[in-house]
Protein backbone atom coordinates (compact mmCIF):
# COMPACT_ATOMS: atom_id res chain seq x y z
CA UNK A 1 0.00 0.00 0.00
CA UNK A 2 1.51 3.32 -1.05
CA UNK A 3 1.50 6.19 1.40
CA UNK A 4 -1.65 8.30 1.14
CA UNK A 5 -1.11 12.07 0.97
CA UNK A 6 -3.80 13.05 -1.50
CA UNK A 7 -3.09 14.70 -4.82
CA UNK A 8 -3.68 13.53 -8.39
CA UNK A 9 -0.88 10.92 -8.20
CA UNK A 10 -1.95 9.35 -4.92
CA UNK A 11 -1.43 5.60 -5.18
CA UNK A 12 1.37 5.90 -7.75
CA UNK A 13 4.77 4.51 -6.77
CA UNK A 14 7.93 5.92 -8.37
CA UNK A 15 11.38 4.34 -8.12
CA UNK A 16 14.30 6.75 -8.52
CA UNK A 17 17.70 5.62 -9.77
CA UNK A 18 18.93 9.17 -10.12
CA UNK A 19 21.89 11.39 -9.37
CA UNK A 20 22.63 15.07 -8.74
CA UNK A 21 19.80 17.44 -9.81
CA UNK A 22 17.81 16.80 -13.01
CA UNK A 23 16.67 13.24 -12.24
CA UNK A 24 15.88 13.97 -8.58
CA UNK A 25 14.02 17.12 -9.66
CA UNK A 26 11.69 15.02 -11.82
CA UNK A 27 10.98 12.82 -8.80
CA UNK A 28 10.46 15.87 -6.63
CA UNK A 29 7.70 17.17 -8.91
CA UNK A 30 5.97 13.79 -8.92
CA UNK A 31 6.17 13.62 -5.13
CA UNK A 32 4.57 17.07 -4.95
CA UNK A 33 1.69 15.64 -7.00
CA UNK A 34 1.15 12.92 -4.39
CA UNK A 35 3.23 10.03 -5.73
CA UNK A 36 5.23 7.83 -3.38
CA UNK A 37 8.80 8.39 -4.60
CA UNK A 38 11.47 5.97 -3.37
CA UNK A 39 15.13 6.82 -3.89
CA UNK A 40 17.40 3.78 -4.20
CA UNK A 41 20.74 4.54 -2.58
CA UNK A 42 23.71 2.71 -1.08
CA UNK A 43 26.70 3.48 1.09
CA UNK A 44 28.99 2.46 -1.75
CA UNK A 45 27.45 4.77 -4.34
CA UNK A 46 26.30 7.97 -2.69
CA UNK A 47 24.88 10.88 -4.63
CA UNK A 48 27.43 13.69 -4.74
CA UNK A 49 24.80 16.10 -3.39
CA UNK A 50 24.72 14.04 -0.18
CA UNK A 51 28.42 14.36 0.51
CA UNK A 52 29.75 17.49 -1.21
CA UNK A 53 31.15 19.95 1.32
CA UNK A 54 29.43 18.48 4.39
CA UNK A 55 30.27 16.25 7.33
CA UNK A 56 26.73 14.90 7.82
CA UNK A 57 25.38 13.25 4.65
CA UNK A 58 21.85 13.56 6.02
CA UNK A 59 22.06 17.35 6.23
CA UNK A 60 23.59 18.30 2.89
CA UNK A 61 21.78 21.47 1.67
CA UNK A 62 21.87 20.45 -2.00
CA UNK A 63 20.35 17.05 -1.31
CA UNK A 64 17.75 18.47 1.06
CA UNK A 65 16.69 21.04 -1.54
CA UNK A 66 15.83 18.59 -4.31
CA UNK A 67 14.62 15.53 -2.38
CA UNK A 68 11.83 16.57 0.02
CA UNK A 69 8.85 14.28 0.54
CA UNK A 70 10.73 11.21 -0.73
CA UNK A 71 11.65 7.88 0.80
CA UNK A 72 15.14 6.36 0.90
CA UNK A 73 15.88 2.65 0.66
CA UNK A 74 19.35 1.12 0.47
CA UNK A 75 20.08 -1.48 -2.20
CA UNK A 76 23.56 -2.40 -3.36
CA UNK A 77 23.05 -2.62 -7.11
CA UNK A 78 26.51 -4.13 -7.57
CA UNK A 79 25.24 -7.42 -6.15
CA UNK A 80 22.99 -9.99 -7.84
CA UNK A 81 20.80 -10.12 -4.75
CA UNK A 82 20.43 -6.36 -4.87
CA UNK A 83 19.31 -6.41 -8.50
CA UNK A 84 16.84 -9.19 -7.75
CA UNK A 85 15.49 -7.18 -4.82
CA UNK A 86 15.14 -4.09 -6.99
CA UNK A 87 13.29 -6.05 -9.69
CA UNK A 88 10.87 -7.28 -7.02
CA UNK A 89 10.28 -3.66 -6.04
CA UNK A 90 9.82 -2.55 -9.65
CA UNK A 91 7.21 -5.26 -10.09
CA UNK A 92 5.15 -3.40 -7.48
CA UNK A 93 5.77 0.08 -8.90
CA UNK A 94 4.40 2.34 -11.62
CA UNK A 95 7.30 4.52 -12.78
CA UNK A 96 11.07 4.11 -12.92
CA UNK A 97 13.17 7.26 -13.43
CA UNK A 98 16.86 6.86 -14.17
CA UNK A 99 19.57 9.31 -15.20
CA UNK A 100 22.65 7.14 -14.71
CA UNK A 101 25.62 7.33 -17.06
CA UNK A 102 24.94 6.06 -20.60
CA UNK A 103 24.79 2.29 -20.67
CA UNK A 104 24.94 1.89 -16.89
CA UNK A 105 21.33 0.78 -16.51
CA UNK A 106 21.82 -2.00 -19.07
CA UNK A 107 25.10 -3.11 -17.49
CA UNK A 108 23.29 -3.46 -14.19
CA UNK A 109 20.77 -5.76 -15.83
CA UNK A 110 17.96 -3.26 -15.44
CA UNK A 111 17.28 -2.32 -19.05
CA UNK A 112 13.73 -1.72 -20.19
CA UNK A 113 13.12 -5.19 -21.60
CA UNK A 114 14.12 -6.91 -18.37
CA UNK A 115 12.08 -4.53 -16.24
CA UNK A 116 9.16 -4.89 -18.61
CA UNK A 117 9.30 -8.67 -18.14
CA UNK A 118 8.58 -8.29 -14.42
CA UNK A 119 6.12 -5.40 -14.88
CA UNK A 120 4.58 -4.99 -18.36
CA UNK A 121 2.81 -1.79 -17.28
CA UNK A 122 5.93 -0.03 -16.03
CA UNK A 123 6.68 3.48 -17.25
CA UNK A 124 10.44 3.54 -17.72
CA UNK A 125 11.68 7.14 -17.96
CA UNK A 126 15.29 7.32 -19.13
CA UNK A 127 17.11 10.65 -18.93
CA UNK A 128 20.35 11.27 -20.84
CA UNK A 129 22.23 14.19 -22.32
CA UNK A 130 21.56 13.03 -25.88
CA UNK A 131 18.94 10.42 -25.01
CA UNK A 132 19.22 6.64 -25.04
CA UNK A 133 19.78 6.14 -28.78
CA UNK A 134 21.69 7.71 -31.64
CA UNK A 135 25.36 8.37 -32.48
CA UNK A 136 25.92 10.67 -29.48
CA UNK A 137 24.02 8.66 -26.88
CA UNK A 138 27.29 7.47 -25.33
CA UNK A 139 28.14 11.00 -24.15
CA UNK A 140 27.39 12.20 -20.65
CA UNK A 141 27.29 15.69 -19.20
CA UNK A 142 25.86 18.13 -16.71
CA UNK A 143 23.65 21.22 -16.88
CA UNK A 144 26.21 23.59 -18.46
CA UNK A 145 26.68 21.03 -21.25
CA UNK A 146 22.91 20.75 -21.77
CA UNK A 147 22.51 24.51 -22.20
CA UNK A 148 25.58 24.94 -24.40
CA UNK A 149 25.07 21.97 -26.73
CA UNK A 150 21.39 22.78 -27.23
CA UNK A 151 22.30 26.22 -28.52
CA UNK A 152 20.48 27.99 -25.70
CA UNK A 153 23.58 29.57 -24.17
CA UNK A 154 24.40 31.17 -27.51
CA UNK A 155 21.38 33.48 -27.31
CA UNK A 156 21.83 34.52 -23.68
CA UNK A 157 23.68 37.80 -23.50
CA UNK A 158 23.53 41.53 -24.05
CA UNK A 159 22.98 43.06 -27.46
CA UNK A 160 26.21 43.46 -29.38
CA UNK A 161 28.19 41.33 -26.94
CA UNK A 162 29.37 37.73 -26.83
CA UNK A 163 27.01 35.17 -25.27
CA UNK A 164 27.04 35.14 -21.48
CA UNK A 165 25.73 31.61 -21.01
CA UNK A 166 22.72 30.17 -19.19
CA UNK A 167 22.30 29.66 -15.45
CA UNK A 168 23.03 25.98 -14.79
CA UNK A 169 19.97 25.27 -12.67
CA UNK A 170 17.66 26.33 -15.48
CA UNK A 171 18.97 23.45 -17.57
CA UNK A 172 18.62 20.78 -14.87
CA UNK A 173 15.19 21.89 -13.68
CA UNK A 174 13.83 22.23 -17.24
CA UNK A 175 15.15 18.78 -18.14
CA UNK A 176 13.67 17.32 -14.95
CA UNK A 177 10.33 19.00 -15.58
CA UNK A 178 10.17 17.53 -19.10
CA UNK A 179 10.82 14.05 -17.69
CA UNK A 180 8.10 14.47 -15.07
CA UNK A 181 5.62 15.74 -17.66
CA UNK A 182 6.36 12.83 -19.98
CA UNK A 183 5.90 10.38 -17.10
CA UNK A 184 2.49 11.84 -16.23
CA UNK A 185 1.45 11.74 -19.90
CA UNK A 186 2.45 8.07 -20.00
CA UNK A 187 0.34 7.41 -16.90
CA UNK A 188 -2.68 8.86 -18.68
CA UNK A 189 -1.92 6.63 -21.67
CA UNK A 190 -1.69 3.59 -19.40
CA UNK A 191 -4.99 4.48 -17.73
CA UNK A 192 -6.66 4.37 -21.16
CA UNK A 193 -4.84 1.41 -22.71
CA UNK A 194 -3.16 -0.56 -19.93
CA UNK A 195 0.17 -0.19 -21.76
CA UNK A 196 3.43 0.89 -20.16
CA UNK A 197 6.05 2.86 -22.09
CA UNK A 198 9.74 3.48 -22.48
CA UNK A 199 10.31 7.25 -22.40
CA UNK A 200 13.55 8.57 -23.85
CA UNK A 201 14.20 12.12 -22.63
CA UNK A 202 17.15 14.03 -24.10
CA UNK A 203 18.51 16.98 -22.14
CA UNK A 204 19.87 18.66 -25.25
CA UNK A 205 16.59 18.31 -27.14
CA UNK A 206 14.64 19.53 -24.12
CA UNK A 207 16.72 22.69 -23.94
CA UNK A 208 16.52 23.22 -27.70
CA UNK A 209 12.72 23.22 -27.39
CA UNK A 210 13.07 26.34 -25.23
CA UNK A 211 14.34 28.35 -28.21
CA UNK A 212 12.07 27.24 -31.03
CA UNK A 213 11.95 30.70 -32.60
CA UNK A 214 15.73 30.83 -32.98
CA UNK A 215 15.82 27.28 -34.35
CA UNK A 216 13.16 28.06 -36.96
CA UNK A 217 14.91 31.31 -37.90
CA UNK A 218 18.07 29.33 -38.61
CA UNK A 219 16.28 26.46 -40.34
CA UNK A 220 14.04 28.52 -42.61
CA UNK A 221 16.06 31.68 -43.15
CA UNK A 222 19.64 30.57 -42.48
CA UNK A 223 19.80 33.38 -39.91
CA UNK A 224 21.68 33.06 -36.63
CA UNK A 225 19.90 34.55 -33.65
CA UNK A 226 22.11 37.16 -31.98
CA UNK A 227 22.02 38.05 -28.31
CA UNK A 228 19.53 40.85 -27.64
CA UNK A 229 19.48 41.19 -23.88
CA UNK A 230 15.93 41.12 -22.54
CA UNK A 231 14.20 42.30 -25.68
CA UNK A 232 11.12 40.59 -27.09
CA UNK A 233 10.08 40.34 -30.73
CA UNK A 234 6.44 41.21 -29.97
CA UNK A 235 6.72 43.58 -27.02
CA UNK A 236 8.38 46.95 -26.41
CA UNK A 237 9.34 48.03 -23.88
CA UNK A 238 10.44 44.68 -22.54
CA UNK A 239 13.40 44.75 -20.22
CA UNK A 240 14.91 45.32 -16.79
CA UNK A 241 15.64 48.92 -15.85
CA UNK A 242 17.91 50.40 -13.15
CA UNK A 243 16.36 51.99 -10.08
CA UNK A 244 17.51 53.56 -6.83
CA UNK A 245 19.73 51.63 -4.41
CA UNK A 246 21.14 49.39 -7.17
CA UNK A 247 17.75 47.72 -7.63
CA UNK A 248 16.03 46.89 -10.91
CA UNK A 249 12.52 47.07 -12.36
CA UNK A 250 11.28 44.41 -14.78
CA UNK A 251 8.75 45.88 -17.19
CA UNK A 252 6.80 44.69 -20.24
CA UNK A 253 4.18 46.33 -22.46
CA UNK A 254 2.00 43.70 -24.11
CA UNK A 255 0.34 46.17 -26.51
CA UNK A 256 -0.10 49.84 -27.41
CA UNK A 257 -2.61 50.40 -24.60
CA UNK A 258 -0.11 49.11 -22.05
CA UNK A 259 2.54 51.42 -23.43
CA UNK A 260 0.13 54.36 -23.13
CA UNK A 261 -0.29 53.61 -19.41
CA UNK A 262 3.49 53.37 -18.93
CA UNK A 263 4.02 56.58 -20.91
CA UNK A 264 1.45 58.46 -18.82
CA UNK A 265 3.05 57.18 -15.62
CA UNK A 266 6.47 58.37 -16.72
CA UNK A 267 5.07 61.65 -18.05
CA UNK A 268 3.38 62.41 -14.73
CA UNK A 269 6.67 61.82 -12.94
CA UNK A 270 9.01 63.78 -15.19
CA UNK A 271 6.59 66.42 -16.50
CA UNK A 272 6.62 65.44 -20.17
CA UNK A 273 2.96 64.95 -21.22
CA UNK A 274 3.97 64.76 -24.88
CA UNK A 275 5.55 61.34 -24.32
CA UNK A 276 2.18 59.58 -24.56
CA UNK A 277 1.69 60.90 -28.11
CA UNK A 278 5.29 60.74 -29.32
CA UNK A 279 5.09 59.16 -32.83
CA UNK A 280 8.39 57.32 -32.23
CA UNK A 281 6.60 55.14 -29.69
CA UNK A 282 2.97 55.19 -30.83
CA UNK A 283 2.95 51.65 -32.27
CA UNK A 284 4.87 48.45 -31.67
CA UNK A 285 6.63 48.78 -35.02
CA UNK A 286 7.69 52.32 -34.15
CA UNK A 287 8.83 51.35 -30.68
CA UNK A 288 10.89 48.46 -32.05
CA UNK A 289 12.48 50.83 -34.58
CA UNK A 290 13.41 53.24 -31.79
CA UNK A 291 13.95 50.69 -29.05
CA UNK A 292 17.34 52.00 -27.94
CA UNK A 293 15.83 55.46 -27.43
CA UNK A 294 12.85 53.94 -25.64
CA UNK A 295 15.03 51.96 -23.24
CA UNK A 296 17.19 55.03 -22.58
CA UNK A 297 14.14 57.14 -21.82
CA UNK A 298 12.70 54.58 -19.40
CA UNK A 299 16.08 54.10 -17.72
CA UNK A 300 16.40 57.86 -17.23
CA UNK A 301 13.04 57.81 -15.41
CA UNK A 302 13.61 54.57 -13.48
CA UNK A 303 16.95 55.60 -11.96
CA UNK A 304 15.01 58.09 -9.82
CA UNK A 305 12.42 55.53 -8.73
CA UNK A 306 12.14 53.08 -5.87
CA UNK A 307 11.75 49.72 -7.63
CA UNK A 308 9.07 48.36 -5.29
CA UNK A 309 6.99 51.54 -5.38
CA UNK A 310 7.23 51.88 -9.16
CA UNK A 311 6.24 48.23 -9.61
CA UNK A 312 3.26 48.61 -7.28
CA UNK A 313 2.02 51.71 -9.13
CA UNK A 314 2.33 50.04 -12.53
CA UNK A 315 0.76 46.78 -11.33
CA UNK A 316 -2.18 48.74 -9.94
CA UNK A 317 -2.64 50.18 -13.43
CA UNK A 318 -2.64 46.69 -14.98
CA UNK A 319 0.94 46.62 -16.24
CA UNK A 320 3.26 43.61 -16.06
CA UNK A 321 5.93 45.02 -13.75
CA UNK A 322 7.94 43.81 -10.79
CA UNK A 323 10.99 44.62 -8.79
CA UNK A 324 13.72 42.19 -9.85
CA UNK A 325 13.99 40.02 -6.75
CA UNK A 326 17.14 38.90 -5.00
CA UNK A 327 17.10 35.62 -3.07
CA UNK A 328 16.37 37.59 0.12
CA UNK A 329 13.46 39.32 -1.60
CA UNK A 330 12.05 35.96 -2.66
CA UNK A 331 12.14 34.34 0.77
CA UNK A 332 10.62 37.43 2.41
CA UNK A 333 7.84 37.96 -0.14
CA UNK A 334 4.53 37.89 1.71
CA UNK A 335 2.57 36.95 -1.41
CA UNK A 336 4.59 33.73 -1.82
CA UNK A 337 4.15 32.87 1.86
CA UNK A 338 0.41 33.54 1.65
CA UNK A 339 0.18 31.20 -1.34
CA UNK A 340 1.97 28.45 0.62
CA UNK A 341 4.91 28.46 -1.78
CA UNK A 342 7.20 27.72 1.18
CA UNK A 343 5.65 24.76 3.03
CA UNK A 344 7.06 23.74 6.40
CA UNK A 345 8.40 20.19 6.50
CA UNK A 346 9.77 17.97 9.24
CA UNK A 347 13.47 17.17 8.92
CA UNK A 348 15.29 13.96 9.75
CA UNK A 349 16.48 15.38 13.09
CA UNK A 350 12.97 16.20 14.22
CA UNK A 351 13.11 19.91 13.47
CA UNK A 352 11.20 21.80 10.81
CA UNK A 353 12.28 23.97 7.90
CA UNK A 354 10.70 25.77 4.99
CA UNK A 355 11.28 24.43 1.50
CA UNK A 356 10.53 25.68 -2.01
CA UNK A 357 7.24 24.03 -2.79
CA UNK A 358 5.36 23.36 -6.03
CA UNK A 359 4.72 26.17 -8.48
CA UNK A 360 1.00 25.38 -8.65
CA UNK A 361 -2.17 25.47 -6.57
CA UNK A 362 -4.65 22.60 -6.78
CA UNK A 363 -8.08 21.87 -5.41
CA UNK A 364 -6.87 18.31 -4.67
CA UNK A 365 -3.35 19.12 -3.60
CA UNK A 366 -1.04 16.56 -2.05
CA UNK A 367 0.13 17.08 1.52
CA UNK A 368 3.78 18.10 1.73
CA UNK A 369 5.10 17.55 5.23
CA UNK A 370 8.37 15.62 5.07
CA UNK A 371 11.86 16.87 4.34
CA UNK A 372 14.54 14.91 2.52
CA UNK A 373 15.08 11.41 3.92
CA UNK A 374 18.03 10.08 5.89
CA UNK A 375 20.04 7.45 4.05
CA UNK A 376 18.08 4.21 4.32
CA UNK A 377 15.42 5.81 6.53
CA UNK A 378 12.65 3.76 4.96
CA UNK A 379 14.36 0.39 4.58
CA UNK A 380 11.94 -1.35 6.93
CA UNK A 381 8.88 0.04 5.15
CA UNK A 382 10.16 -0.81 1.66
CA UNK A 383 11.52 -4.27 2.43
CA UNK A 384 8.97 -5.20 5.05
CA UNK A 385 5.64 -3.66 4.11
CA UNK A 386 6.07 -3.44 0.34
CA UNK A 387 8.14 -6.57 -0.36
CA UNK A 388 6.91 -8.62 2.60
CA UNK A 389 10.32 -9.65 3.93
CA UNK A 390 10.48 -10.79 7.54
CA UNK A 391 12.69 -9.11 10.16
CA UNK A 392 15.08 -12.04 9.91
CA UNK A 393 15.30 -11.84 6.13
CA UNK A 394 15.94 -8.11 6.29
CA UNK A 395 18.68 -8.62 8.88
CA UNK A 396 20.42 -11.20 6.69
CA UNK A 397 20.32 -8.89 3.66
CA UNK A 398 21.77 -6.03 5.70
CA UNK A 399 24.49 -8.26 7.15
CA UNK A 400 25.41 -9.43 3.64
CA UNK A 401 25.71 -5.82 2.47
CA UNK A 402 22.78 -6.08 0.06
CA UNK A 403 20.74 -3.40 1.80
CA UNK A 404 23.46 -1.05 3.00
N, C-alpha and C positions, 0 to 999 in steps of 0.2 A: 504494500500500500504506500503510494507516494505521500509525502507530506502535504497537508491541505492548507493553503494560504489564500485561496481565492484567486481571482484573475482569470483571463481567458485561456491560459495554459495550465490551469490546475489539472493534476492528474497525468501530466506529461513528464517523463523522466529523460534527462539529458546527461550523457556521459562526455566529460571533457578530457581529451588528451591534448592539452594545449600548453603553450609556453608564452611568456613575456606579456604582450599587450593585446594584439589583434584578436587572437583566438579566445582568450579569457574575456575580452570585451563582448564578443558575440554571446558567450554564456551568461555574462552579466545581464544583458538585455533580456534574454529568455527567462532568467530568474526573476527579473522585475515584472515579467508578465505572468508569473505564478508557477513556472516550471520548477521541478526539483532538479537542480543541477549538481552533479557529483564530479568533483575534480579527482582524477586518479594521479597520485603522487607517490614518491618513494624517497627514502633517505639517500639512495644512491644516485638519484637523478632529480635534484631539486631545481625548481624554476629559479632563474637568476633574480627575479623580483623578490623572492623570499630571502635571499642571502646577501644581496648587493648592499654594502655599506652599513650593515647592521650586525649586532651581536645576537639578537633574539629573532630567529626566523619566523616567529609567530607575530612579530610586531613590525614587520617591514612596511613602510608607508606605501611603496609602490604596489606591493601585493594586496595590501588592505584596500587600496583605492579601487582596484579592478575586480575584486573577488567577493564583494559582500553577498550575503544571502545565498551562499553556496555550501555544499558539503565537501569534506575531504576524506578520501579513503586511500589507504596505502596498498599498492600492489607493485611488486617488483616484476616489471615486464621483461626482464632479462632471464627469467626462469620459465620453464614450460608450465609449471603449476600456476604461475602468475597469469600467463596467457590464457590458460584454461579457465581460471577464475574470472578473468575479465570477459571472456566469451559467455560465460554463464550470466554475468551481469548484463551484457549487451542483449542477451536473449529476453531480458525482462525490461528493456528500455525502448525508447521511441526515437531518440536522436543521438548520433555520435558526431562530435565536432573534433577535428584534429587539424593542427597546423605544425606538425613535426617536420623535420628536414625532408626534402624530397627523397622518396623511396624508403624512408624509415618505417612507415606503417606497414608496408609489404614485407620488409625484412623481419618485422616482429611477428609476422603471420596473422596480421589483422587487416588485410586488404578487404575491399568491399565484397568480393565474391565469398570469402570465408565467413565474414560477418553476416552476409545475406543468408548463408546456409543455416545459421542458427536463429536468424530472425528475418524472414522475408520482408517484413514491413518496416525494417529499419530505414531511417533517413540518415544517410552517411554524408556529412558535410565536410569536404576536404578543402583546406585553405593553403594556397601556395603562392609564391611570388608571381610565377607565370602559369599557375594552374597545374593540374596533374598530368597533362598530356601536351605533346608538341616538342619541337626541337630545343626549346629553352626551359623545359620543365625541370631539368636537373639543377637549375640554379636556385640558390636561396638568398634571402636578403631581409633587411629590416625596413622600417618606415621611410627613412631617407631615400632608400633605393626605390621603394614603391613610387614615391612622389616624383623622383627624377626620371626614372625609366618610363613612366606613363606620359611624360611631357608636361605634367602639371607645374613643376617647379620653373619651367622655362617661361611661364606667363605671369609669375609672381614677382613683381618689382615695380619700381617707379618708372614713369614715362621717360624715355631717353636714356635709361640706365640699364646695366646688365641685370639679369635675373637675380633676385635675392633668395630664392628658394622657399619651400613650404614648411611650415611648422610640422615637426615629426608626428605629433599626436593626431593631427588631422588625418594623416594617412592610415594609421593603425585603427582609429575609431571608425573611419569611413569603411575600411575593409571589413572590420568586425560587424558593423551594422549591415552591410550587404550580405554577409554570411547568415546573420540572424534572420533577416528578411526572407532570404531564400529558404531557410529551414522552416519558417512559418508557412510560406507558400506551399512547400512540400507536404506539410501537415494537412493543409486544406485539400490538397490533391489526394492524399491517402484517405481522408475522411469520405471523399466521394467515390474512390475507386478501390480502396484497400491496398494499393500499391505503394511500396517504399521507393526511394530514389537515391541515386548517387549524385551529389551536387558538387560540382567542380568550380570553386571560386578563385579567380585570379586577382591578386592584389593590383597588379599593373593595369589590368582591364577595368577593374573597379575605379581606380583613380582616373583613368582616361575618360570614363563616363561622366566625370565631373566637369569636363571641358569640351563638351560636344560641339559648341559653336566654333571653337578654335580648330577642332579636328575637321569639321565640315568645310571651314574656310580653306584649310590646306588641301583637302581632298578635291573640292570642286573648283577652287580658284587658284590653287598652287600658291597661296599666300600664307606667310608665316605670321602668326599672331605675335605682336610685340607687347612688351610690358606697358601697361597704361595706368599704373597705380590703382586707385579705387574707382576709376570711371566705369560707366555702364553705357552700353550701346543704345539703350532706350530710355535713359533717364539723365537729366541734367538740371540742377546740380546733383551729384552723387559722389560723396567723398567724406573725408574726416578733416575737420578744420580746427586750427589751434585756438585755444581759449586762455583765460587767465590761469595763473598758477600751474603752468605746464600741463594743463588738461586739454582734452580734445572733444569736439562735438561731431558725432556722426549724423549725416543729414542726407535725405534723398527726396527728390520731387518726382512723383509718379506721373504727373501730367502738367499741363499749362496752368490749371486752377491751383494746383499745389504750389507751383512757382509763384503765382500771384500772391498767395498768402505769405510765403517766405519773403518776397520782395516788399510787401507792405510792412512786415515785421521789422525788416532791416531799415526801411525808409523811416519808420516812426522813431527808430533809435538814433539814426545818424542825420535826420532832417533832410532827406533827399526824396521827396514824393514822386519825382519823375522816374525813379527806378522801376516802378510797377508798369510803366508804359514804354520803357526803353525798347526800341525795335530790335536791338541786338539780342534781347533775351525773351522776346514775345512768344516765340514758338520753340519747340524742341529742336528743330533743324537749326534755328538761329542760335540757340544756346550752345548746341554742339559745335557750331562754327566758331563761336567766341568763348569756348569753354575755359581757356586759360584766363581770360579777362573776368569771366564769371567767378571762377575759383578765387582769383585775387581779390575781387570785390567782397566776397563772402568772408574770406580770411581777414581782410581789413576790419570788417565789422566784428567777427568772432573773437579776435584778440582782446577786445575790450569787454567780453562777456564772461560771466560765470557759466561754466558748461552745464551744470545741473539746472540752473534757473532758465537758461536759454532753451534747453531741451524741454523743460516743463511747459514753458510758454508755447512752444511750437507744437508739442503733443496736444495741448489743450485746444489748439486750432486745427487739429486733425492731420498734422504733418508727421511723417516718419522721421523721428529725431531721437537721439539719446546721447548722453554723456558716454564716451568710450571708457568702459569700466576696467579698472585694474583688478587684480585678484582680491584685494581687500574690499573694493567696492562690491564685487560679486557676493562675497560671503556676508556682507553687512546689508545687502539689499532687502528691504522689508517686503517687497512684492514677492520675491522668490521664497522667503520664509513663509509668507502667508499662503502661498500656493503649494506648500509642503515639498519644495524642491530639495530641501535638505533634511531628509528623515533621520531620526535618532535611531541608532541600532546598538544592540548589546555586543560588546567585544569579548574576545576569548578570556580576558582576565576579569570579567564581571563588571567592567565599567561600561559607559556608554559614550558614543561619539556621533557627530553628524557626518553624513556622507552625501555625495552628489547623487541624487536620486534620478528617476526616469524623467525624460523630457516630455512627458505626456500626463494628462489627467483622464481617468476612466471612471465610468459609472460602476464598473465591476473590477476595481483595482485590486491587485494582489497586495497582501500585507508585506511590508518590508521591515523586519525587526532584528535581523541578525547581521553582524559584521562578518568579515572574512574568517574562515575557519582555521583552527590550529591544525598543524600537520597530523593527519590521521584521526582527527577529532570524531569522525563518524564511522570508524571501522566497525564498531559493534552493530550499529544500525544496518550498515550495508551488508556485512557478512552474516549477521544473525537474522535480522528481520527480513531483508530482501532475499538473500540467498539461502536462508534456512540452516546455516551451519551451527552446530552446537558449540557451547563454550569450549569443550575439549578440542574440537576440530579447529576452532579459531586459534587456540593456544598453540597447537602444533604448527599451524601455518606461520604464526608469528615467530616461533622458535626456529623454524627452518629458513626464515628470512623472506618468505613469500609475501608477507603483509607488513613489511617494514619499509 
